[in-house]
Amino acid sequence: MPNIKVVHTADIHLGRRFPNLDRAADRIRTGDIERVFNELTDYVVKNGVNLVLIAGSLFDKRHPNRETVSTALTAFGRIHDVLPNTRIVLTPGQEELVVNKDGEIDCSLSIFNHLSYIDVIGLGHTPETVNLNFDGVQVMVCSSPVTFFFEEDFKTRKIPAPKDKIGIYLLCNYSRRQDLLNVDNELLRERVLAPIRDRGYQYVALGHRHRLELMEAGDFTAIYPGSLERFDFDIDRERKCFITFEIADGKAQPPQTIRTSARQLEYVNLTCSVEDKDIEAAFRDLSRRGNKDKILYIVLNGQLTFDVFNSFQKSELLSKLKEKFAFVNIDSRLMLVDSASDYKFEALHVGSPIEEFRHFMQREIDEAREKGDEVKLLEELLEMGEKEIGELL
């Protein structure tokens, strides 16, 4: 029997915009998302991949615009033209599905319903399956909302068993239920991975976390591949990848990571003091490390006089850095000081709506962490708020 090649990815977020960046940088970032997605398509075509799994968030919005839809359809169409027997299986992510009050499901992935080589599963309350045959190798892909595993009447036997097939479970670890906003690792192992393992599945393709992470439950391993591109430089600065593995002799073989061409990142976090007269010194060696395939992201914290900050903004050094890098973004979290009156105020810097919301929520999260309050809930609210503001803009 032939070996079956599988690619597992998630959190592509086609159509994502970056309102906290200037227009030129926004265009670069949105272009990068499309570029790395097309390179994933190139990999699938070049390597003759038989099965592509997307564990949520192909799109960044519930109603993607025409250009975004065209990007996805063109890429999938190219795979089908070269590899007509390749199948693409998707499950919706947080941004792609809503259940209306009347129970009707609105899913942006419905645009693929007319394509025979694409299957969208995991929309309803209970598991859905698709059975695939690759030259005699039987593969069953199953998907459901993660909340299925937390229903009061849940029993392991409600998970469809692959029986004589190779079983793969496709799961976006996002809760659609408001009283179950976060499924942490302990819950995931005990309530989700253990019963999937017991039903005979060999691989769990996870999504909804933007970093690579292996989840072990006994001798059973599930994988978050992370996102193809970076979306939050503060918390997501690692290399980006997707997962590939083969099915051989009736078993899923050990997975491998394939690095994407996400731009390199120079991240500088500088804490300033009101006594600082020249902050350029901290950035002078960056010029020789710059190139147009890199992003320079500078975070300024603490206090600084308005004169020094204004001088840095207009400096020849900063101009040179902008020439060297693909773009330079300065995230100013400074409390600026009026050197003439020694009056401290924050109003001299007014960020974009998404920056102001992020700064407010971060203060709330920091205070909650000090008091021992529910931090995870606030972090979830921060994520949802950023997305809503981004859609409005």
N, C-alpha and C positions, 0 to 999 in steps of 0.2 A: 504494500500500500504506500502511496506517496506521503511525503511529509507535508503538513499543512502549515503555511506561514501566517502568523497573526500579528497585527499591530493594534496596540491598545493606547488610546490617548483620551484626553478630557480637557475641559476648560480652555477652549480655543478662543471664545469670545469675539467672533467676527462681528464687526460693526461697533466695537468699543471706541468711545471718544474720551479725550483727556482735557476737560475744560479748565483744569488747573494749570495747564501749560499754555504758552503763547501759540498762535496759529501755526507757525512754521514747525514748531516741535510737535504739535498735535498731529499735523500731517505725517511727520516722520513716524510717530508712534503707531498711528492707524495703518500706515503702509507696512510697518514691520510685522504687524499681526497677520496681514494678508500674505506677506512674503513667506513667513515661516510655515503658514498653513499650506501654501503652494509647494514648499519644499518637502513637507510631509507627503503630499500627493506624489511628488517626484520619486520619493523613496518607495512608496507603494508600487508604482508602475515599474521602476527599475528593478526591484527585487521580486517581482511576481507574487506579491502578497495575496493570499486567498481570502482573508477575513479582516475587516477593519472594524474595530469597536470604539465608539465614542461615548464615554460615560458622563454625559451631561455637558451643557453649555457650549454647543457648537456656536450658537448665536449669543450676543450680549443683551439683546432686548427681545421682548415678547413679540414685537412686530418689526422685524428688520426691514430696512429700506430696500429698494429695488437693486441697488448696486451690491449690497451685502448678499442678498439672495442669489444674484448672478454669480458672485464669487464662488459660493458653495456649489451651485448647480454645475458650473463650468468645471470645477475640480473633480467632482464626482463623475461627471460625464466623461472626462478624460480617462479616469480609471476604468470605466465601463467599456470605453472604446478599445482600449489596449488589452484589458483583462475582462472579457465578457462574463466569466464565471465567478469573478470576485464579488463577494457580498459585503455590504456596509450595514452595520447594525448600530442604531442610536437609541439612547434613552434621554428624556428631557432633563434639563437642569433647572435651577431656581428661576432663571429669567425666561424660560421658554414655555411654561405651562401655568395656567390658572384654571381653577375649578369654580365656575360661577355658582350663584346661590341656588339655581335650579338643578345643579349637579352636572350641567353641560361643561365639557372640557374644551378649552381654547388652547391649542398648542401650535407654536410657530413651526414645528417640524412637520406639520400636516402638508406642507408644500411638496414633500417627498412621497406622498401617498400613491401617486400615479406611476412611480418608478419601481419596476419589478425587482431591481437589484439592491434596493434600499428597504430596510425594515425599521420601523419606529415602534419600540415596545416599552412597557413599564409605565403607561399613562394612567391606568385604572387603579383600583384599590387592591387588587389581587395580582399575583404574578402572571405575566404573559410569556410565551415561549415562541421561538422560531426554530424549526428543524432544518438543518442544512446538510447537503450531501456533496462532498468533494471527492469525486472519483472513488466512491465506496467508503470513504471515511465519514462517519455520521457524527455531526456536532449539534448539540442543542444549546442555544443561548437563551437564558431566562432573565427577566428583569421585573422589578416591582419598585414602588416607593419604599423608602427605608421604614416608613411608619407601619407598613404591613407587619413587620416583625414585632411591633409593640401593641398590636391590637389585643383586647382582652381575650378573644377567642382564638388567638394564634396557637397553632400546633405545628411542630416540625413537619408532619406529614402533609401539610397544606402546600409545602414547597414542591413543585413538580420534580420528580426524580428523573435523572437522565437515563437510568437503566443501562441499555447497551450502547449508549452514545457517550461521547466526551462532553461533559457538562461545564459550561462557562456561565457565571452569574455576572450580569452587568448592572451596576448599582451606583447611582448618584446619591451620595450621602448627605442629602438635603432634606430636612423635614418640612413637609407642607402643613404640618399641624402646629398651631401656635403654642400649645403647651409642651411641645417637644422640639424646642428651637435648636438644641445642640446634642448630637450623639457623639460622646467622647470615645476615646480608644477603648476604655474598659467596657462600656456598653456595647460597642461595636463587636468586640471579641466575643463577649458572652451571649448577647441577644441576637446577633446577626451572623457572624462568621461561623460560630460553632454549629448551628443548625444547618447552614449551607454545606459545611464540610460533612456532616452526618448524612446528608442526602446524596452524597457521592459526587459533588462538583469538584473539579480539579483546579479551577482558576476563578478568582473573583476580580473583576475589572472595576475598580473604584474610581470615583470622581468627586469633585467639589472642594478639594484642597489644592492649593496652588504650588505645593512643594512635593517633591518625591518622598514617599514614605512607604516602608514595608510594614504590614500589619500581620503579626504571627499569632495563630491560635493553635497551640500544640504543634503538630507537624504540618500545619496548613498555612499557606502564605497568601495574603491578598495585597494588592498594590495600588497606591495612588501614584499616577505618573507625574503629577504636577501639571502646570499649565505650559503651553508651548512658548509663551512669551511672559515677561515680567509685567505686572500691573500695579504693584505698589512697591516702590523702591525702598521704602523704610523697612519692610518686613520680608521682601522677596528679592534677594540679591544673588541667589545661588544660580548655578548653571541649569539650563532648562532642557528637558528631554521628553521622549516618548518611549514606550515599551514595545519590544518585539520578542516573540517566542515561537517555537514550532511545536506542533503536535506530531509525535512520531511513535510508532508501535503502540498506539492507543493511549498515550500519555502526554500531558503537557510538559514540555521540557523546561529547564530553568530559564527564566526571562533575562533579557539583556536591555540595557538602556542605550538609546541612540540620542546623542546630543543634537539639539537644534542650533540654528545659527542666530539665536537671539543676540542682539548687540552686547558687547562687553560693557560693563558698568564701572565707572570710577565714582565711588560714593564717599563723600567727605562730610563728616559731622563735626562742626567746630563750635565749641562753647566760648563765647566772647565775654570780655569784661569791660566795664565802663572806662577802665584805665588804658585799654588798648588804643594805640594811636595809628597802628598800621597792621591791618589783618592780611595784607597782600602776601606777607612772608610765608604764610601757611599754604599758599597755593602756587608759589613760584616754580616748584619742581614738577607741577602737573603738566606744564606745557610740553616737556619732552616725552611725556607718556601719552599725549593725545593723538588721536587719528579719527578719521570720519566714520569709522566703524564702532566708535565708542560714544557713550553718553556720559557727561559729567553732571552729577547731581550733588549740589551743595546744600547742606542744612546748617543754618546759623541759629544758635541758641544763646540765651543769656541776655546781656545788656550791652549796648553800644551807643555812642553819641551819634546823633543824626549826621553830623559833619563827616565822621569817619565812614559811616555806612554809605552816605551819598558819594563820597570820594571813591570808595571801592566800586560802586555801581558804574561810575564814569571812568574807571581806570583803564590805562592802556593794557595792563595785564589781563583784565577780564575780556577785553576786545580780542586779544590774541588767543585766549582759551576758546572763545566762541568760534574763531576761525579754525582751530585745531580739531575740535570735537564735532560730532554730528549735531549736537546742541548742548547748551549749558542751561540748567535750570537751578535757580536759587530759591530755596524754600526758606523764607525768612520767618523765624519764630522769635524774633528779637523784641525786647522791650527797649525802645529807643529813648535816649536821654537828650533833652535840650541843654546843650553845654552852656548856653547863656544864662538860663534861669535855674538850672539844675532841677528842672521839673520833669518827672518821668511819666511817659504816657505811651499807649499802644496805638493811638489813633493815626499816627503817621504812616503806619503800614496797615492797609486794609486789603486783605486777600480776596480771592474769588469766593463765590458762595460756598463751593465745596471745601476750600481751605478753611474758611471761617467755621463751617460746621464741624470739620475734622478737628480743629483746635479746641472747640467747645467740648466735643465728645471725649477727646483725649484727657481733658481736665477732669471730666466726670469719671472716666475709667481710672485715672490715677487716684482720685479721692476714694473710689469704691475699693480699690486694691488696698489702700491704707486702712480702711475700716473693716475689711474682710467681707464686703458685700459681694453681690453677684456680678462678677466682671464679665463672664462669658455672654450674658444677656446684653450688656451694654456694647460689647464688641460686635454682636450680631446686629444690633440696632444701628451701629456705626456703618457697617457694611451695607445694610439695606438703604440707609439714608443717603450714602454716597451714590448709590445706583439711581435712586429716585431723582436726586439733584442733577446727575449727569443726563438723565432722560429729559428733564425739563429744559436743560440748556441746549 
